[in-house]
Amino acid sequence: MQVFKAMFKIVKKRLPSAMVYIIVFVTISVLVTNASSKDNQFKASRMEISVFDHDDTPESRALTEYLGKNNDIVEIEDDKDKIIDALYYKKLNYAFIINEGYAEKLKAGETADLFGNYHLDECFSTVYIGQFLNEYTSSVKAYLAMGKTSDEAIALAEEALSVQTEVNMLRVDKGGNSHYSVDFAGYFQYMPYVLISVILAVVCQVLVTMNKKDIRYRTNCSCIKNSKYTAQLFIGSGLFVLAVWLLLIAVGAVLNEEMYTGRAWYAVLNSLIFSVIVAAMAVFIASFDPKDNVLSLITQITGLGMSFFCGIFIPMDVLSDGVLSVARFMPAYWYIRANNMIADIEAFDKDKIFQCYAMQLAFIAAFVTLTLLVRRIRYSGASIGTAVKKAAVS
């Protein structure tokens, strides 16, 4: 097991770079989980607004007072440059002017040119305040048309607009999913990117180091057969991958004790199979002895490529048929297909899920076969003997 021990000495030096991906992934997962645990609550937000009352009548003052009940009124000088600065630096969400003649126009049934406003873009606050002012003035106008006095019309309008609707967020879990589809579909959705980034960054680098000429020639001269040497590389890589996978699964269990119940076990098996795929892929890539900069490029292209083409970062629903046709030749596509069915994003079908498992296992067999072939050609004793013979002739 000398090869095995040498591998893990190198792994220790590569762990810090791998932990960066894991820590970021766990941090984001914790934030998402905390947000999802509060998704049954609804609370209207208050905005920072400024009101410039150029009419200064009981009607305009009543509007300003009513706005202050649900928003924070910010006092600022009535100067355009200062208002724009406050909006730019997010000290204000919205600023509007109650134009002179507001009360008279409202009594006459006119609603045009009642207000002026300052805003930087058509954001939520702009639309919200604009809609509120339209509803307020329309309500007051309607009560005035019914013969009410100004005070009565304003009071009735405020009463009508102050009616609160109770909001309850409904959580629906299909097919006895035990909250998997709601809380943790995303956890397993993004796990492939982390597995690819961590495993390729560590395992490939370790194997490339093990494949250096001096180590490889010394191994070929020893009593260790090439097949046993390769087997130990696979075992060592597999144990590291298993440790990373168990860490991610343990984090999921800590985030939610109900995570691994019911249908979620399909997702656990799915992630384990994909972890083995990435391990086999890492051994295959390392067989070509790429340099550090090339290896880093391969890791990024593989991780981001599968993430964008196979539905990890972008849902499959919005990907074109052409992109999905290409993605079928990537293992992450079959992982995401299975995960979507487990999470009820697509119709749950146990047979199709196992077909996705089978396709991923086929990728494992392909990578293992290709790795054995490449190593036999590149690192066999015959190839070394041929190289020495040519050197002697020259």
LOFI-775107 format. One line per 2 residues: for each residue x negated, y negated, z of C-alpha. Coordinates in steps of 0.1 Angstrom, whole numbers, plus 2048, in hexadecimal, padded with zeros to 3 digits. Layout:
// residues N
X/Y/Z | ...
// end
This chain:
// residues 394
800/800/800 | 7E2/7E9/7FB
7F4/7D8/7DD | 813/7D3/7F3
7FF/7C2/80F | 7EC/7AC/7F7
80D/79F/7E9 | 81A/793/80A
7FA/780/812 | 801/76C/7F3
826/768/7FB | 81E/756/81B
80D/73A/808 | 82A/736/7F0
846/735/80B | 846/70F/811
850/708/7ED | 86B/722/7EE
87A/716/80E | 880/6F4/7FE
89B/703/7E7 | 8AA/717/804
8AC/6FA/81C | 8BC/6E3/802
8D5/6FE/7F9 | 8DE/705/81D
8E1/6E0/825 | 8F9/6DA/808
90D/6FA/812 | 911/6ED/836
91D/6CB/82A | 936/6DB/812
942/6F3/82D | 948/6D6/846
95B/6C3/82B | 971/6E1/823
979/6E7/847 | 988/6C4/849
99B/6C6/828 | 9BD/6CA/83A
9BB/6A6/846 | 9C5/686/834
9BD/663/83E | 9C2/643/82A
9A3/62E/828 | 9A0/609/831
990/5F2/818 | 97D/5D1/81D
990/5B5/80B | 990/58F/80B
9AF/57A/806 | 9AE/556/7FB
9D0/546/802 | 9D3/528/7EB
9F9/526/7F1 | 9F9/525/817
A1E/52C/81C | A30/543/834
A34/55C/817 | A0F/55C/80E
A04/55E/833 | A1C/57B/838
A0C/58E/81B | 9E9/588/829
9F4/594/84B | A03/5B3/83D
9E4/5BB/829 | 9D0/5B9/849
9E3/5D5/859 | 9D5/5F0/841
9B5/5DF/836 | 998/5CC/845
99A/5A7/83C | 977/599/837
972/574/83C | 95C/564/820
958/542/811 | 96E/53B/7F3
950/539/7DB | 94F/54E/7BC
929/556/7BE | 92B/560/7E2
94A/576/7DB | 938/587/7BE
91A/58D/7D4 | 92F/59D/7EF
940/5B3/7D6 | 91F/5BD/7C6
90F/5C7/7E8 | 92F/5DA/7F2
938/5C2/80E | 95A/5BF/7FD
96F/5D7/7EA | 987/5BD/7DC
98E/598/7DE | 9AD/587/7D2
9BD/564/7D1 | 9E1/55C/7DA
9E7/541/7C0 | 9F8/520/7C8
A1D/522/7C2 | A1F/547/7CD
A3E/542/7E3 | A51/52D/7CA
A4B/546/7AD | A55/563/7C3
A76/552/7CC | A7C/54A/7A8
A77/56F/79F | A56/56A/78D
A39/582/793 | A20/576/779
A00/564/783 | A07/568/7A8
9E3/573/7AF | 9C0/571/7A4
9A5/58A/7AC | 980/592/7AD
972/5B5/7A7 | 954/5C4/796
965/5E2/784 | 985/5F5/781
97F/60B/79F | 997/61B/7B8
99A/5FC/7CE | 9A3/5E5/7B1
9BE/5FC/7A5 | 9CB/602/7C8
9CE/5DE/7D2 | 9DD/5D4/7B1
9F7/5EF/7B3 | 9FF/5E5/7D7
A04/5C0/7CE | A1B/5CA/7B2
A30/5DF/7C9 | A31/5C5/7E4
A3C/5A8/7CD | A55/5BE/7BB
A65/5C9/7DC | A67/5A5/7E9
A75/599/7C8 | A90/5B5/7C9
A9B/5AC/7EC | A9C/587/7E3
AB2/590/7C5 | ACA/5A1/7DE
ACF/580/7F0 | AB7/585/80C
AA4/568/81B | A7E/567/816
A77/573/83A | A90/58F/836
A83/599/814 | A5F/59A/821
A68/5AE/840 | A7D/5C8/82B
A61/5CB/811 | A47/5D1/82C
A5E/5EB/83D | A63/5FD/81C
A3E/5FD/813 | A34/608/836
A46/62A/834 | A2B/644/83A
A2B/666/829 | A1D/683/83C
A02/695/828 | 9F8/6B9/82F
9DD/6CA/81B | 9E8/6EC/810
9CE/708/80F | 9D8/725/7F9
9C4/746/7F8 | 9CE/75F/7DD
9CD/784/7E0 | 9C1/786/804
9A1/775/7FC | 99B/76C/821
991/748/818 | 976/753/800
985/742/7E2 | 989/721/7F5
96A/71E/80A | 94F/733/7FC
953/738/7D7 | 93C/71B/7D2
923/72A/7EA | 91E/748/7D4
923/733/7B5 | 903/720/7BA
8EF/73D/7CA | 8E0/749/7A8
8CE/728/7A3 | 8BE/72B/7C6
8B4/74F/7C0 | 8A5/748/79E
891/72A/7AB | 884/73A/7CB
87D/75D/7BD | 86C/752/79D
858/737/7AF | 84A/750/7C8
84B/773/7B9 | 83E/768/797
821/755/7A7 | 818/772/7BD
819/78B/7A0 | 805/774/78A
7EA/772/7A5 | 7EB/798/7A8
7E6/79B/782 | 7C6/787/780
7AB/799/76D | 793/7A0/78A
7AF/7AF/79F | 7BF/7C1/782
79D/7D1/776 | 795/7DB/79A
7B7/7EC/79D | 7B3/7FE/77C
791/80B/788 | 7A1/818/7A8
7B4/838/7AF | 7D6/825/7AD
7E9/82E/78E | 7F8/812/77A
81B/81F/780 | 816/81F/7A6
807/7FC/7A4 | 825/7F0/791
83C/802/7A9 | 82C/7F0/7C7
830/7CF/7B6 | 855/7D6/7B1
85A/7E1/7D5 | 848/7C3/7E3
85C/7AB/7CD | 87C/7BE/7D6
876/7BA/7FB | 86F/794/7F8
88E/790/7E3 | 8A2/7A4/7FC
896/78E/818 | 8A1/76F/805
8C3/77E/7FD | 8C9/789/821
8C0/766/82D | 8DA/756/816
8F4/76F/820 | 8ED/769/845
8F1/744/840 | 913/74A/82F
91D/75F/84E | 913/743/865
926/729/851 | 946/73C/853
94C/75C/868 | 969/765/850
953/764/831 | 94C/789/82E
96F/797/82F | 985/7A5/815
97C/79D/7F1 | 95D/789/7FA
949/7AA/7FC | 94B/7AB/7D6
938/78A/7D6 | 91E/798/7EE
918/7B5/7D7 | 917/79F/7B9
8FD/788/7C8 | 8E8/7A7/7D2
8E8/7B4/7AF | 8DE/792/7A1
8C2/790/7BA | 8B3/7B0/7AD
8B7/7A2/789 | 8A2/784/792
888/79A/7A3 | 885/7AF/783
883/78F/76E | 867/781/784
852/7A1/780 | 858/7A0/75A
84E/77B/757 | 82F/780/76D
824/79C/755 | 81A/781/73C
803/76F/755 | 811/74C/74F
7FD/72F/75D | 80B/71B/77A
819/6FE/765 | 828/717/74C
837/72B/769 | 847/70C/778
856/703/756 | 864/726/752
873/725/774 | 884/704/76E
890/70E/74B | 89E/72F/757
8AF/721/776 | 8BE/702/765
8C5/714/744 | 8DA/72F/754
8EA/716/76C | 8F7/701/74F
8FE/71C/735 | 90D/736/74C
926/721/761 | 912/71C/781
911/6F6/77F | 92C/6F1/765
94C/706/767 | 951/71F/74B
972/710/743 | 962/6F1/734
946/703/722 | 94A/708/6FC
94E/72B/6ED | 92C/727/6DC
91B/721/6FE | 92D/73E/70E
923/754/6F1 | 8FE/74C/6F8
903/74F/71D | 90F/774/71A
8EA/77D/714 | 8E1/76F/736
8E7/782/757 | 8F4/763/769
912/763/751 | 91E/785/75E
918/77A/782 | 92E/75C/77E
949/76F/76C | 94B/787/789
94A/76B/7A2 | 966/758/790
97C/777/792 | 974/77D/7B6
97D/759/7BE | 99E/75A/7A9
991/740/791 | 998/75B/778
9B1/777/77D | 9A3/791/796
99B/7B1/784 | 987/7CB/797
97E/7DE/777 | 971/7BF/766
95D/7B6/785 | 94C/7D8/784
945/7D3/75F | 933/7B3/768
91F/7C6/782 | 916/7E0/767
90A/7C5/74F | 8F4/7B7/76A
8E6/7D9/771 | 8DE/7DC/74C
8C9/7BD/74E | 8B6/7CC/76B
8AF/7EC/757 | 8A4/7D6/739
88C/7C1/74E | 87C/7DF/75F
877/7F1/73E | 868/7D3/72D
851/7CD/74B | 844/7F1/74B
83E/7EE/725 | 82C/7CD/728
816/7D9/745 | 80D/7F9/732
802/7E5/714 | 7F0/7C8/726
7E1/7D8/745 | 7DB/7FC/73D
7B8/80B/73F | 7B8/811/71A
7BC/7ED/712 | 79F/7E4/729
789/7FF/719 | 791/7F1/6F7
788/7CE/702 | 767/7DA/710
75F/7EE/6F1 | 764/7D0/6DB
74E/7BB/6F1 | 732/7D4/6EF
734/7D6/6C8 | 732/7B1/6C5
// end
